[in-house]
Every structure is written in structure tokens, then in C-alpha cells.
Amino acid sequence: MPMRRTINWGVFLIFGVIIVGFIVAGFLVPSGSKTDDGHPLNIFFWAMGGIFLVTNGSILLWVFLSNRRRAIREATWMDGTAEILEVGETGTYINDQPRLRFRLLVSSPVHGTTEVVIKRVIPLTALAQYQQGMTISVKVNPDDPDEVMIL
């Protein structure tokens, strides 16, 4: 059940202010100022600003690419339905959300009916939607019937 990722722009604004602060501080410190271990203070400030900048840029790139991958899957994969034959715990929790093992009977226009086993992290608030015997909407990879995305 991959969901679109969103950015908390307020947090990015705070880190943006910190980045600008480090860069400006690098220009404002007196020349010859040193850190406690003897390195130039202005270089330290610029390096810290660069580290924050690269980290924020990496997060933005990861969110963009993961949302793009989901959009491509939504556009190119086939709609289908799946009957939940079995739901079981894997014993793994990610951010206090259980990773469940699903045995599904997937029906799609391309592959017909196929039995598929997948593992997905499901939010605790959505567990009631995934009970044995229920029918759910899925997207199926037209090239591989074992690749299923729960909607």
C-alpha cells in the first residue's frame, strides 16, 4: 500500500534558514577565527551549510523519485481485484506498523486469475479493511503477475 509521500515544507523552511545562517556566518566571522581544534571557522560554517543543503536535496530527490515511480505504476499497470485468502503477521514492525503477509487470489484482464503472496506494511488504522475473504482493488504489473500494488 505505497502512498504518495509529501513534504513538510515548514520543516524545510526551518532547515533553509539554518543553511542560509551557516553560509552568512561563514562570511561574517573575522578572518583568522579558528574552531576549538584549530580549523578555520568560516570553512566549518560553509561545510555545515553544505551538509544540510545536500541532506535536504537528497530527501527532496528521494520523495520526487518515489512519487514518480508510483505514478508510473498507476498509469501503466492494469486494474484488478484480489480476494484475500489469508492474512498473517511476519513479526516485523516498521515505525510501529505491522508488515503483513497476504495470500491473494488476483484477477486481472491480462493474467486471468493468479494466486500471489506479497508482504506489505499496513497502518494499524487500516487493518479492518484487510480481512480474510474481502475483495480489494489492486494494480497488477502487465509483465509479471506476481507484482501487485494494493490500492
Summary of the structure (lengths in Angstrom):
residues: 151
radius of gyration: 23.7
end to end distance: 5.9
largest distance: 73.2
contacts: 386
relative contact order: 0.15
helix: 41%
strand: 33%
